[in-house]
């Protein structure tokens, strides 16, 4: 395949061909979690419940690491666009040091709080032992996962999306092989139960981290001496400015899901099941938008550093167009086949009816919802995370949840679903306005000062 770069290659082709490996990598990551759930479910209800209780904590840590990866990606890609490759190398190295320090802190904190924290979350005595067994091992390997995530962001900042995506695929394959062996045992290998699932995660992340680091060192994208020689607070601060607003905004998603389920459960388990089915189905087409967003960020970052606003504008226009075309296609398909699609997962009349109601109008907003994700990544890419993340959080916390609570009292389930439509339309429109004012209305103010000042603690 022809090599495409962010600064010179045709914009549309570059975004398209670099999104393909990202799509594969994200899909592999989803498969990774499904395989874990599949095998642990065969151990029993208590083991599956233990893994389910761990999910919110795991997601919080993942959101923090994805925020750090986003911040590092933004800084590094802009430095690359400015042709400041030595500064980019130092920033990458310091970003990994920052990840290491945060990971060590979270590991110690997590290990000390497993039992009281999960008891606070409602885990009873029949499950807490499984939670402790799983999370103790998971915390021990958390550093591998975190360095793997942030290391992958360094590749994407440079424009290499294929290697980290292949590492994700390799991890998913290894997980599928090791899970049944370590969980149920094979030959001389004893059955470890839920601990086997945790060890599989540790081994997979450990191998992935090793391969990521070896490639980064070989390509001279990082330096161990730059990583440990000094602590450059200025770089860590710049990463944090983007990382933590992003992590906080992303953390509202599981909260929103829990609140929605709380409202729906009053209509019976069928309503909760139907909403779960619908949201999982709509995740599939959005993988393409997530993949494009992950590519658009370093594309904008490098061209922002190179002060090439024309390419940025073209990239944004084509990305938004893709979102609307994909959204229209998915809306037509889901609305037209709404009853058949719901019945594939659960053919009970109640579930099919509620799933059909969900797909009657919510898919009409998929296109504009995709632009919200694209806007968030675009603003992070140029070091302006506040408004994009504020809009992302506002869609759920300020608009959707209060409106759903109000409309539920008057229009029942239909009101909850309509609140999601309203939130998508309002925030999608505001996101488009933010993109226009930032990148199109006036000539942007590019950085005139170094992104990585030399202030450090030796």
HELIX and SHEET records of a PDB file:
HELIX    1   1 UNK A   11  UNK A   41  1                                  31    
HELIX    2   2 UNK A   45  UNK A   81  1                                  37    
HELIX    3   3 UNK A   85  UNK A  120  1                                  36    
HELIX    4   4 UNK A  125  UNK A  140  1                                  16    
HELIX    5   5 UNK A  142  UNK A  158  1                                  17    
HELIX    6   6 UNK A  162  UNK A  184  1                                  23    
HELIX    7   7 UNK A  194  UNK A  218  1                                  25    
HELIX    8   8 UNK A  224  UNK A  228  1                                   5    
HELIX    9   9 UNK A  233  UNK A  264  1                                  32    
HELIX   10  10 UNK A  265  UNK A  267  5                                   3    
HELIX   11  11 UNK A  269  UNK A  305  1                                  37    
HELIX   12  12 UNK A  309  UNK A  336  1                                  28    
HELIX   13  13 UNK A  338  UNK A  345  1                                   8    
HELIX   14  14 UNK A  349  UNK A  361  1                                  13    
HELIX   15  15 UNK A  362  UNK A  365  5                                   4    
HELIX   16  16 UNK A  366  UNK A  381  1                                  16    
HELIX   17  17 UNK A  385  UNK A  394  1                                  10    
HELIX   18  18 UNK A  395  UNK A  400  3                                   6    
HELIX   19  19 UNK A  401  UNK A  435  1                                  35    
HELIX   20  20 UNK A  436  UNK A  440  3                                   5    
END                                                                             
